[in-house]
Amino acid sequence: MATLRYDVPASLVVFLVAVPLSLGIAMASGAPFAAGLIAAVVGGIVAGALGGSAVQVSGPAAGLSLVVADLVQTYGWRATCMITLLAGAVQLVLGVFRAARAALAVSPAVIHGMLAGVGVVIALAQLHVVLGGSPQYSAMANLVELPGQLAELHGHKIAVGLLMITVLAVWSRLPKPVKAVPAPLAALVIASLSAWAFGWDVTRIDLSGTFTEWSFPVLPQGDWHVIVAAVLLLALLAGVESLLCSVAVDSMHKGPRGDLDQELTGQGVANMVAGALGGLPLAGVIVRSTTNVKAGARSRMSAILHGVWVLLFALGFGWAIQLIPMEALAALLVFIGVQMVNLGHVRKVHGHGEVPVYMVTMAGVVVLGLAEGVLFGLALAALLALRRLTWVTVRTRQEAGGRHHATISGSLTFLGVPRLTQELRAIPAGASVDLDLNIDFMDNAAFEAIHSWRLDHERSGGTVDIDELHDEWYTLAASGARMYPAKTPARPPDRSWLPWSHRGRRKPHRMLPLHPADCQLTVGAREYHRRTAPLVRPILTELAGKQQQPTHLFITCADSRIMPSLITSSGPGDLFTVRNIGNLVPRRGAEPSDDSVSAAIEYATQVLGVHTITVCGHSGCGAMAGLLSGGVKAGSLPGMRRWLRHGNHSLARFIETEGDRLDGGALDVLCRVNVQQQLENLRTYRKVDEQVRAGRLKLVGLYFDIGSARVHILPPAPSSLTVKS
């Protein structure tokens, strides 16, 4: 019950959105207006109670309007209700047999293209109503007749439609208190009041007899093959739309994730009830669900209550609906239809090369029909997937020093063998070759082609080194071992973090020959250019085009075993790093002075505006061992001796708490105490202290236990132990 204080207000907001949308979708579907309200009630109460999503709201969906309109025209309204009931039964069976996940295999490009096509069809049809005419039998006919319709304008009806669209367009730019009223509701109220006040000649909604003349659905008459296809089409379209909506809504809230099989079962029961009561087919609707989440809903009670409010409104205030001009609802549908052509979806599918699927699906829906458009989209998506499975890319280039680098990407099948062998045989005989296999599949024909080329190339005096990830796999494949289904060895995909001595990248007889001027660093740099640079280049190119904006100043020890990016899982541009012996922070004005650390602190806090300063110590620190043993002998390392004076406060704090303890654990205790002391030293910098007090800067202490590879967050030291300079 604690969530009701969130769910009740959210349900009222969704109710205000649902009423005009339900009426508009009923109009677009060619169904009775009451059918939209019935579907909204059933979608809220039944689907809300039985579904698997906590905050999804179901109701009549614009994406189903074309199917319903075609069914109503072909079989009549009562038979369409029976098809809705049967489609719900199909969804129920699929949910019981846990088939919901299979629906997610449909390409999103097909779904988005279908919705865009439906939006175009709705907008073209309802534009005729806005202009005072009647929609034609198809989208293309509506487009052809549009010029003639524009020549016969009906002033009052156009005024209502233009007023409606204007309010919808500008409502989102109004002040926040005004926007609390949903735009569709506000636009309908303003358009209806204007038509009544000015006495405009408009067409009113007629609800007479719709709630009293109920009759049970009847079986559709006709070819049963076509009827079964219609039932399956409606069940699948409504089910897929609901499941995709549920997945999308899960990413918008922090509550429990949706159970897709339960959601499909709930949708099935709800569609059976809606069909029996004379309602439109329903599905999870993204507009209402998004509104529900943004309004603060916490549980399914919000969806259920929204259905209750729609029911009470339909029974008690149905007379108010009859004041709404038909032209206003048509204008709302035009606006919704245009919004369904979502450019954000186009950008998403463009990044994956699926714009052709999107466009073909949309064009098919507009020109041929919904079922035909979806089938064409699915067919093209399958062809593109098959093309990707047989696509192979081979790139070769000569690097400095005469070595050749070859990269093979994609899926290696027999279809790619001609191109593969052509590119590989273009590499000069006797050359040293680095071969990268960025592949997800390789059949026997492709492997034999590579292996044969490699043997021939090595016989001619050349060398071929397979990339680290596939080297072991290649050796096993060459020995005749069974490789399917595992195509790569079970080892970490990225070994760049390993020490050079632990790489084990190649067997001794295949080690890269070192040039006299080479060292391990130059070999590592060459490996970076081969493997890592192509992966990080996009992000580094982006970062190079703007000033650095790190969020953390990270002060740690110069110990070679500490890798800040590794232990913090950070990337380029995240950390502004300072490394020194002992991760020391000299106090402000301390002697001997050190401007290096001071400059970094000032620059990080006053120029870069970091949010956090972290001091990270580690186990077995050599600097702390030097302090514990009495320091470096005078004269042996004078620079080190002077620098370690900045650790005297840490040593004094340690002695104050631990006495003269010198057992085996004393060093790690001092390492931890040193981190706490350096955090206090940071407060001696006036700007740091001011930002910490104002809450704009946070100081954090970390301790890295090298032996266990664990990072510990250290609490601040008790104020009573503060050692004053």
Number of C-alpha atoms within 10 A of each C-alpha: 7 7 14 15 12 17 27 20 18 24 29 21 21 28 29 20 22 29 22 23 27 24 25 25 29 26 23 24 27 17 23 18 23 24 28 30 28 27 31 37 33 33 35 32 25 23 34 32 18 18 29 24 28 26 32 35 37 33 32 32 26 25 26 23 25 23 20 25 19 18 21 18 13 14 18 16 24 21 21 31 32 23 31 31 29 24 29 33 21 24 31 25 16 20 22 14 11 15 15 22 13 10 17 15 9 13 18 18 28 29 23 22 31 31 26 28 33 29 29 23 29 29 25 25 28 28 26 23 23 29 26 23 19 14 20 17 10 16 23 16 14 21 16 12 14 19 10 9 18 13 9 11 14 16 13 19 23 20 19 29 25 18 18 28 22 14 17 21 13 10 19 14 9 10 9 10 7 13 13 12 15 19 20 23 18 20 25 25 16 16 25 24 15 15 21 15 9 9 10 16 14 22 16 15 19 17 14 12 9 13 14 7 7 12 10 12 19 16 14 19 11 10 8 10 8 10 17 14 12 22 20 18 16 24 28 18 20 27 29 22 22 26 26 20 22 26 17 15 24 19 10 13 17 8 14 13 16 19 16 23 22 19 27 34 28 25 36 34 25 35 36 27 23 29 30 21 20 29 33 36 37 34 33 32 24 20 17 23 23 19 20 28 23 13 20 19 28 23 20 24 24 34 34 24 23 32 32 20 20 25 21 13 17 19 11 10 12 16 15 11 19 16 18 23 25 25 31 32 29 28 30 25 29 27 22 21 25 18 15 23 20 15 10 9 17 17 13 14 19 14 9 9 12 21 19 18 28 30 21 24 33 32 23 22 29 24 16 14 22 27 20 15 24 25 16 20 28 21 15 19 23 14 13 16 13 11 12 12 15 16 15 19 16 18 13 17 12 14 12 7 8 11 14 18 19 22 17 19 17 19 22 25 18 17 14 18 17 11 12 21 16 11 15 19 13 9 18 13 15 14 18 23 25 19 20 22 21 15 17 12 18 18 13 11 15 21 18 16 16 15 15 12 17 20 13 14 22 16 12 13 11 16 20 20 18 20 19 18 20 19 19 18 19 20 12 14 18 12 9 8 11 10 15 11 7 10 16 18 15 10 9 7 11 10 13 13 10 10 10 12 7 9 12 12 18 15 8 8 6 11 11 14 9 11 10 6 6 11 11 10 10 13 14 14 13 15 13 14 11 18 13 14 14 10 12 12 11 11 12 13 10 9 14 11 8 8 9 14 16 18 18 23 25 21 27 26 23 15 18 6 10 17 14 18 13 10 12 11 9 11 12 13 16 17 23 21 17 18 17 16 16 27 26 29 24 25 21 16 12 11 12 11 15 16 11 11 18 18 10 16 25 15 15 23 20 13 10 18 17 21 18 20 25 20 27 30 30 26 18 19 19 16 22 28 18 17 19 19 10 10 17 18 11 10 9 9 10 11 10 17 17 15 19 20 18 22 20 17 20 25 20 19 20 23 14 12 11 13 10 11 13 11 7 8 10 15 22 19 15 25 28 24 22 30 30 25 28 25 20 21 21 21 18 15 17 11 15 21 15 13 16 16 12 10 10 13 19 16 18 18 22 19 20 20 15 13 8 8 9 10 16 15 11 16 12 15 15 8 8 6 13 16 15 7 8
